[in-house]
Amino acid sequence: MKLNESLELIINNVAHDLGYSVYDSVLVLHGKTPRITVKIDHINGISHLDCEKFSKELSHRIDEGQLLDDYTIEISSPGIKRELRTIEDFLRFTGAPVKGIYQEDDTRKTFKGTLIGIEGEIVTINETNKVLTLSYSQIIKANLDY
């Protein structure tokens, strides 16, 4: 198993065991010391204590498996400007301010407003002067906009 695959497995196991989900993870091998960056998530949000707990457990398991000799770890939440990547994200953040880009015919357009919700594959956003209804597949990118 390659280093990156082994590390992904450890990261996902730590997240599962501690009750978190992995939003994103990156291994950077440039320079003298490899850097492991992980963004974790939880339905109730992520605190500094969550990041500390995850970091300690991840370090322990990396050391236990003798995967890397020297490394740095950065653990964080996806943040308040997080990208909405899944239908579940749109459900979870109903009522939140959002902005993004969508495709309409051959044109890319932007939206900014409050996420009213998602029903099936239909996303509804309350912009200042109108209600925008989009198919989930039209959305190229969407982020929270706090």
N, C-alpha and C positions, 0 to 999 in steps of 0.2 A: 504494500500500500504506500502511495506517495505521501510526502510530508503534509501537503495541503489537504489531502483526503483524510489522513489520520487526525489532523487538527480539527477539521470540520466535524468529524465523528465525535471527538472529545467535547467540542463546543456545544454541539447539539445534545449530547448526553448530559452535560452539566446543566444546560437550560432546562431540559426535561425534568431532571432530578430536583431542581430547585423551584420548579413551577413557572418558569419564564418561557418566552418564545424568542427565537433569534430573528431580529429584523434584518440584520446585515452583519457580515464578517469579512475581514480582509487580512491577508498575511502579506506583509511587505518585506522582501528579502534584500532590499538595497541597503548599502552601508554595512557597518560592522555588526550591528545588533538587529536581528529580526524584530519587527513590530507587529503585534497581533491587535487588531482593532475590532471590537465586537459591540454592536448596538443590540441591546436586549429590550424586550417589551413585556408588559403585563397589563391585563384588563384594567387594573387599578392604578396604572402608571408606574414609573420607576423613580426611586429615591437614590440618594448617595449611598445609603446603607445597602440597597440592593446591588448597586455596582460594586461596592466593596466586597460583599459576600460572594458575588459571582467571580470577581477577580481572584480572590483567595482560593476558591475551589478549583478554578481553571488552572491556576499556577500549580496547585498541589497535584492535579492529574497530569499536567504536562511533565512535571518533575518525576512523578511516579512512573510514567511511561518512558522516561528518558528520551523524550521527543526532540527537545532543544536544550542546549547547554546554557545559552545566554539569550535573553529576549526581554522585550518590554510588552506590557499589556495595557490597552486603553479600553475601558468599558464605559458605555454611556447609553442614554435613551435615544430614541429616534428624534427627539426634540419637538419643539412647538411648531416648527415649519415642516414637519414630516410629510413625506410623499404618501398619498393614498394609493396603494398598489392593488388592492383586492376589493371585491364586492363586500367582504366582511369589514374592511376598513371604512367603506362608505356607510355601512349600517352603524358601526361603532361610533362614528363621528357625526351622526345626524345632529343638526342644530349648530354645528361649528362653522366658523368663517372659512371659506375655501377660495382658492384661485387656481386657474389652470388654463390648459390649451386643449381645444377640441377640433375635430375635422368636420367641416360641413361642405359637402360636395367636393370641390377641388381646392377649398380655401381653409387655411388654419385660422381659427378665431380664439379669442381669450374670453374667460369668464372670471367674475369676482363677485362673491356674494355669500349667502348663508346656505349651507347644504340642508335642504328640506328633508331629503331622504332618498331611498332607493327602493323600488318595488320591482322584483324580478330583475330585469336588466335596464330599467328606466331610472335615470338619475334626475332629480329635480333640484334646481338651485334658484333661490330667490335673489335676483340681482336688484339693484336700486329701483329701476323702473319697470321691471318685467320678471316673469317667472320663466326660467329656461328649462326645457325638458330635453334630455339627451339620452341616447342609447349609451350604455356603458362602453361599448366598442368604439364609439366616437371619441372618447376621452383619450388624448395622447398623454397628458400629464396633469395631475392634480395634487395640490399640497394644502395643508392647513395654513391659514393665514392669520394667526393671532398677532 
